[in-house]
Amino acid sequence: MTRPHSLLKYKKAQFVLSRVLTELTKNECSDPNYQLDLEFDREINALLERYGYDSLQAIALIKRHEALEDSLRMSPDGALAQMYFEILRNKKSKTEQKPKGLVT
């Protein structure tokens, strides 16, 4: 009667994992795309933290924006486009209005 050799399986998996980690470490230093990805990750996380969004909220915003762009592309003169441009016009007019304050 034979029994499974758990320790042997564990050691083999540990060896494979150490080889993969060694290769990843080598690639981190030499791959410029990896460095760009790290920089993007840092910047996106800083923006999420700055504006108080979590990753799911950010993805939802991006999906809504993409859906709106697709809709505008299919029907640039449609009702959705008119509503979108009306919102943009209102935001622009609000930012252009200067608050009335005391003149010194």
DAHUVEN-V616661 format. One record per backbone hydrogen bond with DSSP energy under -1.0 kcal/mol. CO is the residue of the C=O (numbers start at 0). NH is the residue of the N-H. Records with the same first field share a line. If there is no record, write none. Layout:
CO = NH / NH
This chain:
3 = 5
4 = 8
5 = 9
6 = 10
7 = 11
8 = 12
9 = 13
10 = 14
11 = 15
12 = 16
13 = 17
14 = 18
15 = 19
16 = 20
17 = 21
18 = 22
19 = 23
20 = 24
21 = 25
22 = 26
23 = 27
24 = 28
25 = 29
26 = 30
30 = 34
31 = 35
32 = 36
33 = 37
34 = 38
35 = 39
36 = 40
37 = 41
38 = 42
39 = 43
40 = 44
41 = 45
42 = 46
43 = 47
44 = 48
45 = 49
46 = 50
47 = 52
53 = 57
54 = 58
55 = 59
56 = 60
57 = 61
58 = 62
59 = 63
60 = 64
61 = 65
62 = 66
63 = 67
64 = 68
65 = 69
66 = 70
67 = 71
68 = 72
69 = 73
70 = 74
74 = 77
77 = 81
78 = 82
79 = 83
80 = 84
81 = 85
82 = 86
83 = 87
84 = 88
85 = 89
86 = 90
87 = 91
88 = 92
89 = 93
90 = 94
91 = 95
92 = 96
